[in-house]
Amino acid sequence: MTELAVKIREKLNIVVVGHVDHGKSTLIGRLLFDTNSLSSGAIEKVKKISAQNGKPFEYAYLLDAFEEEQKQGITIDTTNINFSTEKRDYVIIDAPGHKEFLKNMISGASSAEAALLMIDANEGIQEQSRRHGYILSLLGIKKVFVIVNKMDLIGYSEAVYNDIMRNFNKFLSNLNIYPIEYIPVSAFNGENITIRSDNLAWYKGVTVIEALDLIQKDPEAEDKPLRFSIQDVYKFDTRRIIAGRIEAGTLKVGDEITISPSGKTTKVKTIENWPHEHDKNYVSAGMSVGITVEDEFFNKRGEVISHNHNKPQKSNLFNANIFWMGKNPLVKGKTYKLKLTTQEVECEVFSINRVIDSSNLTAAEDFTAVNRNEVAEVTIKTREVVCFDEFAEYRGTGRFVIVEDYNVSGGGIVLKTDDTLKNRILEPKSKSLKPRTRLVTREQKEKKLGQKAKVIWLTGLTGCGKNEIAVKLEKKLFELGKTLCYLDSANLRFSISSDLEFNESGVYEQTRRIAEIANQFMNNGIITIVTSISRYKKARESAKEIIGTDDYLEFHIEVTEAVLKKRWDSSQECYYEKSDYPVRSMYIDDPNFNADEKVDLIMESIKDILQ
């Protein structure tokens, strides 16, 4: 029998998003039409429907699969469309633009690697344009082309195009999205879709079809480290078969594996298939398989198998972005069910760190709950230890849903974990370690690093903005080539201070521990940034004593009581003791203050240590 070599074509998933009526469906219909991806029957059907409605040929009708959608003229669900270029195959996800269909849009976009974001040149940037841009950011989609549509309605004005590009770039840059290109088009007329338009001769960039082929595809799931989620364990004759789905990577007989979160290690003995003539020794991402292992462990649903050298994170705490769709608000302390791969555990929202109006990126005034259709940055605490990965690295093990009263009420993605939280589980006190003698002095290290080591201590009540200032200060110092460390007291509460109570003695001890750690970094020549409420002046005086008067630079970030109440979780006691000694204090009376300006003030104050 002759074996035929079959070349597997590359496939790329792209989501098309944007405000309602900005031309998403028309663009995709035009792509299908111009690439000859439609049957003659489909085209004739659209001609008939368009004639019945007294309209010219409507390319959008090629996508609107439901008669109801054709009557209403809107898209109410995500639609997957397949078409091809000479380079590869595409699956384009047409996502709805109406606010009430946000849930479907998120569902569609979560499987995409790149995005086309539509803007009507005549209407300009709208609420859903910003909302969808924000959601693309939260989903980790960075490969974005902005399609400026309906250029024919504004006389193909380059000035309007430039104005849209300038304003939208200002918005998207705050989301760390930097579009590859802004492409001016008329989707209805087919201009700059597959061929260049003479009416847009001033534009020297690529057409939409050329842009799609330029997108660099992410590594295939099977090229990533192994993630095998256990679905169940079955007993057959003398075999205990572990069944599940391979989310990423590959697996073969003889591989050494770790089963998380228990951390048990073993080897793959067999890969089971039925019927037996289909048996194989190698499986890869996307396959549902069964395996046996050499050691008899008690395995259960929800565990994750990986290779020993690259394991998932495990913790009972992780940070996430949540899209809340529930009938009731998402609140702290209430018990919900979390589903992440095959893991199902009870959980609660440990803290609501930020609630965002995704249409304009303004922070909500109330951090005590997340309402329907709001987006929030939260810390989730699970009753049991769970395994997960950052969504940007592993979609399968970085995405979850939250269930309330048997209904899926929210979806979320796992954020990048701070080093102080990675694989951290709340445990009793850490053991003390005996200090050791150093052979290299702080001065020698400072000379080597080309800097003076200090501790920059940012203090103030919750909601004053110290964390926003700190992260920008860290970035600015890093860009200047400085070696530095950022200690966030909230993160330390989850690690070295997880045993402390939230009372006066716990606050004193937390401040002391932070000061000791900061002192260690500083004595290694590292500039250290600290953010801490440290509300008691006696505790800060102690920190100053530990670090040293000359090396302790305290900045008190102060806000008015009215502003604080808007930005602050009112469940905490509003109490703060000011220091008796002079501090470098900044007074902020604007709830939407510019953190960059405050960073500049600090940079000016510490310029002596930057030389």
N, C-alpha and C positions, 0 to 999 in steps of 0.2 A: 504493500500500500504506500503510495507517494504522500509524503508530508508536505503540506503547503504552508509557507511562511505568511502569516497574516500580520500586517502592520496595524497596530492599534493607534488610531488617531487621538491626538490630544484634545481634551475637552475642558472648557472653562465656563464657570458659572458667573453670570453677571446680573446684578439687580438694577432695574431702572426705577428711579424714584423722583419725586417732585410734587409741587403743589397741583391740586386738581385743575384739569383743563390746560395744563401747560404743555401737553402734547406727547406724553409718554407713549400711549398706545399708538398714536399716529406715527411716531418715530419707528417703533418696532414693526408696525405694519409695512412701513416703507422699506425697512431693511429686508423683510421677508420678500416683498414684491421685487425689489431691485436685485436680489441675489437668486431669483428664480426658485425660491424655496416653497412655493405654493402650487397646489394643483389648479388646473383650469376650472374645475368644479367649484373650488372655494372662491375663486375670483368672480365667477359668474353669480354665485350666491350673494356676494357683497354688492355687486352691481344691482341686483334685484332689490335687496333691502334698501340701498341708498335711493333707488328710484321711487320705491314705495313711500319713503320719508321725504321725498321732494328735495333731495340733497345731491350734490356731486359725489363722485366715488369717495367713500369714507374708508381710509386705510385702517382706522381704529377698529372698524367692525371686523377686521380679520382676526382680532384677538378676543373680542367680547363674546365669549362662548355661550353666554346665557341670553335668552331673548329679553329678559327683564333688563339686563344691562344695556342692550341695544336701545330699548325704549327710553331709559333714563339718561343715556349718554355718559355714564360714569362706570368705572371699574370697581367692583365691590369685593373682589377676592384676588389673590395672587394667581397668575397664570404662567405656566412654564412653556416656553416656546423654544423649539430646536431649529437651528439653521447652521449653515456651514460656509466657511471661506476656504480658499485653497490651503491656508495654513492649518486650520483646526475646526473642530465642532464647537458650537456654543449652545448653552442653555441660558436663555434670558428670562429673568423673573420680572414680570410686569406687576409692580406693587401698587396698591391703591393709594390715592392721595388724600382722601377725606379724613378728617380728624378721627371720626368714629370708627374708621377701619384701620387704625394704627396697629392694632394687634396683628392683623394679617400682614401688614407691611413688615413688622418686626420678624414674623415667622419666615417670610420670604427672604429678607435680607440676611438672615443669620446663616444661610447656606451659601452665600455668594463670596467670591474672592475679590471682586472689583465692582464698581458702580458707575452708572451714568446718572447724573443729577440734572434734571431738566429745569430750566428757567425760561419763562415767557418774556421775551425782550420787551414786549409792549406793556405787560403788567409789572415787570420787575420782580425783585426778591420779595417773597411772601412768607407768611407765618409757617406754612408747611415746608417751604424751601429750607428755612432754618432748622425746623424740627427734624426733618429727614437728614440734614447734614449732621446734626447732633447725634442722631441714632446711628448713623454710619460710623461715627467716631466711637461710640460706646460699644459697637459690635466689632471694633478693631479693623474696619475696612478702610484702608489708606489709599488704595489705588482708585482714584476718582477722576473722571472726566466730567466737567460741567458743560452741558449742551445748552447754548443760548439759542432758543427756538423762536420761530415766527419773526425772523429778521425782516421778512418782506413787509410786515405791518408797520415797521418804523423806517422804511426806505433804506434798509441795509446800512443803518448809521453806525459807523465805527465809534463815534463818540459815546453812544448809548452802550455799545458793547464794552468799551473800556470802563465806563462808569459802573456797570454791573460787575465786571471783573475786579475792580478796585474795592468796591464795597463788600462783595462776598468773600474776597480774600481776607479782608480784615476780620470778618466773622469766623471763617473756617480756621484761620491761623490760631485762634484761641482754643481750637479743638485738636490741634496738631494734625490737621488735614491740609495738605498742600496739593491742590489739583495738578495733574500732569499737564492738562491743557484745557482752555476754554474754547469750545468749537462753536462758531456762529453758523446756524443752519436755518433752512426753511423745510421742515419735515414734510409738510403737505406738498410742496413743489419739488421735493427731492434734491434740494440744493445743499451741497457739502455732506451728503449722506454716503453715497458711493462714488460720486464724481464731484469735481470742484465746480464752483459757481462763478461765472463771470461777474455777477452782481456783488460778489464778496472778494474781489481781486485783491483788496488791501490785506486780507488775511492770508498769511504765508504758512500756516500750520497744516495739520493733517485733516483728512475727512474722518467721519465717524467710523467707517469700516476700516480705515488704516489705523485709527486709534485702537480699535479692538485688537487688531493683530499685533500691536506694539506692546500690549500688556504682558508682563512677565508672570507666568503662572507660578503659584506657590509649590513647594515640594509636595509630591503626592503623599497621601496618608501612609502608604506602605513604606515610604522612605524615612519616616519618623520613628523614634524609639517606640517599642512595644507598649500598647495599652490593651489589655484583654479583660473585659468586664464579665465577671461570673454571673450567669443567669440562674443556674441551678446545678445541683449535683445529683446524678442518677446512678442507681445500683443495677448493673447488668451482670449476671452470673458472678464471677469473682472480681469484676472490675467496678471501680467507682469513677464514673465519667464526669469530668467537670465541663459543663456546657456554657457557652456564652458567645459574645460577639467581639471580634477584634476591631477596636476603634482605630488603632494606628499600628504601624510597624508590621513585622513578620515574625513567624514562629516556626520552628522545626524540631524534629525529634532530637533529643540530646541537649537542647538549650538549657542553660542554668537560669532559673527564674526565681523571682521574689513575689510572694503573695502578701499584698498590703491590705489593711494596715498592720496585720500581725507581724510582718517582717520575716516570716518563715521562708526558707529557701529550699529548693529541690530541683530536680531535672525532669524534663518532659520525656515520658516513657513511650507513649504512642499518641498518634493523632487519629481519632476514630471517625469513620464515615459509614454510611449505610446507603446502598448495599456495599459489601466489602470490596467489590471490584473497583470501587471509586477511592479506595484507601490511598492516602498520600502522606508524605513525610514533611510537607511544607505548606503553610497557609499564610494568608496576608490580610491586610486591612479590608474591612467590609464583609468578611466572611463570618458566618455563624458556624462554629465548630465545637467538637468535643475532644478533650484530651484526657490522658491518664498520666499520673506522675509517679516517680519512684518511691516517694515517702507517703505514708498514710497519715494525712492531716485531716482535721475537721475543717472542711471548707464550706462556705456558705454564700448565698446570693449577696451581691453588693461588693465583694472583695475584688481587687484589681490585680491582675498578673502583669508583671513587667520583667525585663531583663535586670540582672543584679546591678548593673552599672548606671542605670538611668530609671529611677523609681519616681512615681508621682508624689506630690506633697501629701502629707496627712496631718490633720489637725481637727480640733473641735471649734476652731475660729477661722474665718476667712473674710476678706473684703470682697464686695461685689457691687455691680450695678444692677438695679432692679427696675423692671418695667411693670408697673402695678395695674392690673385690669380688674381687680376684685370689686364686688358690690360694696363691701365694707372697707374702710381705710386699713392699710397695713400699719400696725402699731407695735411698739416695743413691749416685750414681755409676754405677748400672747403666743400660744403654742400653735405651730403650723407643721405641715408635713413637707419635707424637702425631697425631691427626686432628682438624683444626679447619676446618670447612666442607670445601672440596676440597683443603686443604693436608694433606700427609702428610710429616712430617719426623721424623728421629731426635731424641730428647731424653733428658735425664736430670734427676733431681731434684737441683737445685743445693743446696737446703737444705730441711730440714723444720723449719718455724718453730714449729709447734704441732700436737699430736695430741690430739684431744678424744674423751672418752667422751660421745657425744651424748645419753645418757639423763640425765646430771646435770651436764654442762658442766665436769666436772673435767678438768684437764690430765693426760695420761699422763706417767709418770715417765721414759719412754724416748723420745727424739726421733731415734733412729737408724733407725727403720723405722715403716711404717704397716701394721698388720695388717688382715686381712679384716674388713669391716663397720665399720672405723674411718673417722673424718673427720679431715682434716688441712689445715692452712694451709701451703702450700709455695711455694717459688720454683722455677720450671721454666726450664731452660736448653735451648734448641734448637740443633741443629747449624747450621741456616740461619735467617736472619731470617724471622719470620712476621708476619702482619697479624692484628690482633684488636681487640676493643672490650670495654669493661666490660660484663659480663652484664646489669647493671641497665638499661643503655641500649640494647643490641642483643643480643637472645637468640641470634640466628643466628650472629653472629661472636664471641660471648662464651662459647660452650659448646664443649667438646671431649671426646674420649675418649682413653684411653691403652690401647695394645695391647701385650700381652706374649705371646710365643710364638703369634702368630696369633689370640689370644683377646682380646676386649674385656674388660679387667680393672678398669677404673676410669673414672669420669666426673668432669668438673670444670667449674667456671665461673671466668672471669677476674674478678679483683677490681679495685676501683678502684686505679689506679696512682698512686703518690706522684709529685709533681711532679718530684722529682729522678731519677726513673726513666723518665718518659714519653719514648717514642721514643729510648731510650738503647741504644746498641750498644757493646759493649766495644771500645775503640779505644786507640791509643797516647796518650801524654801530650798534654794540652791546651797550646796556645800561651800564653805569658805575655803579659799585657797591661800596658801602662805606666799607672801611676796618674795620675789627672787631678785638677786643682785644683778644690776645691769652693767655691761662693759662699754656701752656706747651712751654718751650723754645727750640730753635734750638739745643742747647748743649745737652739737655735731649734726644731729638730725635736722635741725632748723636750717643750718648752713647748706646741707645736702639738698633740702627741699626748696631752698630759696625763699623762706618766709619766716614770720614770727608767729609762733603758736599762741593763740588766745582762746578763751571760751566766751562766745557771744550768747548771752542768756536773755531770751525774749520771754517776758512774763506779762500776765494780764488775764482777765477773766475770760471764760469761754465765750466765743463769739466776737472777740475784739479784733480778730484778723491776724494773730501772730503766726499761725501756721501758713497762711497764704504768703505772708511776708518771708517766712523762713525758707520755703521751697524756692522762691524766686531769688533770694539771697544766695542760697546754695548753688543755684544754676549760674548766677553771675560770677561768683568766686571760682567755680569750676572752669568757666570759660576763660578766666584770667590765668588758668594753669595752676591754681592753688590745690593743695592736698587737704581735704577737709572731711568732716563727719557731721551728720545731722542726727541728733538724738531727740525724738519726739516722745514726750512723757506719756502720751496716750498709748503708744506702742509698747513702751517699757512696762506699763501697767499689765499688759498681757503676757509678759515674759518674766523678767527678774522680780517684778513687784506683784505678781499674780496672787501672792499669799496675803497681801495687805488689805485691810478694811478701808472703806472710804470714810474714815473719821479723822479726827485731829492728829492722833498719833500716827495713823497710816500716811497722812499727808506729809508729816515731818520726815518719816522714814523714806518715803518716795523721793523727796527732794534730796535727802542725803545720798541715796544710792545714785541718783542721776549725777550729782556733783562728783562722786567718787569715780564714776565711769568717764565723765568728761575730763577729769583730771588725768586719768590714765592716757587718754588720747592726746591731750595737750602735751604731756610729758614725753610723748613720742613724736613731737614736732608737728602735730596735726591741728589745724584750725577747727574748732568744734562749735557747732550751732546747737543750742538747746531751746526747745519750746516747752514751757511748763507754767501752769497756773501759779504754783508755789505761793499760795495766798498769804502765808504767814511770814512777816518780815524777819522773825527770829530764824526761820528755816532758811531764808535766803542769806541772812548773815552767816549762817553756818556753812552754806555752800560757798560763799565768798571766802570764808576762812580756809576751807578745804582746798580751793583752787588757787587762792592768793589774790590779794587786793589788786596788784598790778595786772593780773591776767584775767580777772573777772570783769567783763563788760556787760552791764545789765541795761536792757532797754524795756521800759514799761510802756506797753501799748494800752492807751486809755481811751474809752469811748463814753459818750453821754449815756445816762441811764435809759433814756428813751430809745436810743439806737441799740443799746445792748439788749433790751427786751425784744426787739424785732429779730435779732440774730441769735438769740440765746435760748437754750432749753430752760424754761422757767421752773422746772422741777428741782433744780439745784439752788442751793443757798447763795444769794448774791452777797459775797463777803470778800474783802481784800484789805490787807494791812499794807499801807505804803511804807517804804523804807525811810529811815531817818537821814541816811546819808544821801548826797546828791546822786540822782540817776539820770540817764539819758532818756528822757520821756518824750513820747510823741502823742499828740492829742488828735483823735479822729472823730469828726462829728458827721460823717457821711456814710450811710449804710452800704453804698456802692463805691467805697474808697478805692483809689488807685494804688495797689500794692507796690507797683513799680516805683512810684514816687517815694514811698516810705523806704524802699530798699536803697534808693539813691541817697537818702538822708543818712542811713546807717553806713553806707559805703564812704560817704564824706567824713563821718565821725571816726572811722577806723582806717583811714587812708595811711596813717603812720605805720600800721602793721603790714600793709600791702606792698610797701616799697622794697 
